Amino acid sequence: MRGLALNFASTHQTESRSFGTRGFSEVGENKQLFIAIVVLRFLFSYQFILFYFQSFGIFSIKVRNNIFSQNSFITCFRN
């Protein structure tokens, strides 16, 4: 069984290199995990910031009044 796994790994490696993937470096598992953690942390922190501003009404009242009022909409196009 061990020899079969080694044989599969060696054939898989040669096949993947024969399809023109030369020049691209493979990313290791540790780097993939690090990238995933950084991306998820950024997305969750961005989502938390938006939720924080919307829940306390800091953003929502001012933005809603400025964007959806007719006077500010017209003045946007006059400038």
C-alpha positions in Angstrom: 0.0 0.0 0.0 2.8 2.3 0.8 4.5 1.7 -2.6 1.2 2.4 -4.3 0.9 5.8 -2.6 4.4 6.7 -3.6 3.8 5.6 -7.2 0.6 7.7 -7.3 2.4 10.7 -5.9 5.2 10.5 -8.4 2.9 10.1 -11.4 0.7 12.9 -10.3 3.7 15.2 -9.9 5.0 14.5 -13.4 1.6 14.9 -15.0 0.9 18.2 -13.4 4.2 19.6 -14.5 3.7 18.4 -18.1 0.6 20.5 -18.6 2.5 23.8 -18.7 2.5 24.8 -15.0 6.2 25.5 -15.2 7.0 29.0 -13.9 4.3 29.1 -11.2 5.4 28.3 -7.7 3.1 26.1 -5.6 1.8 27.6 -2.4 2.3 25.5 0.6 -0.4 24.5 3.0 0.8 26.9 5.7 0.7 29.8 3.3 -2.8 28.8 2.2 -4.0 28.7 5.8 -2.4 32.0 6.5 -4.0 33.7 3.5 -7.4 32.2 4.4 -7.2 33.5 8.0 -6.2 37.0 6.9 -9.0 37.2 4.3 -11.6 35.9 6.7 -10.4 38.3 9.5 -10.6 41.2 7.1 -14.1 40.3 5.9 -15.4 39.8 9.5 -13.9 43.0 10.7 -15.3 45.0 7.8 -18.7 43.5 8.4 -18.5 44.3 12.1 -17.6 47.9 11.4 -20.6 48.3 9.1 -22.9 46.6 11.6 -21.6 48.9 14.4 -22.3 52.1 12.5 -25.7 51.0 11.3 -26.9 49.7 14.6 -26.1 53.0 16.4 -27.5 55.1 13.6 -24.3 57.1 13.1 -24.3 56.3 9.4 -27.8 55.5 8.5 -29.6 58.7 9.4 -27.2 61.1 7.8 -26.6 59.1 4.7 -30.3 58.3 4.2 -31.3 62.0 4.6 -28.6 63.2 2.3 -28.9 60.6 -0.5 -32.7 60.3 -0.7 -33.7 63.9 -0.2 -34.6 65.6 -3.5 -32.7 68.8 -2.8 -29.4 67.0 -2.2 -30.0 64.8 -5.3 -30.5 67.9 -7.5 -27.5 69.7 -6.0 -25.3 66.7 -6.7 -25.9 67.2 -10.4 -25.7 71.0 -10.4 -22.1 70.9 -9.1 
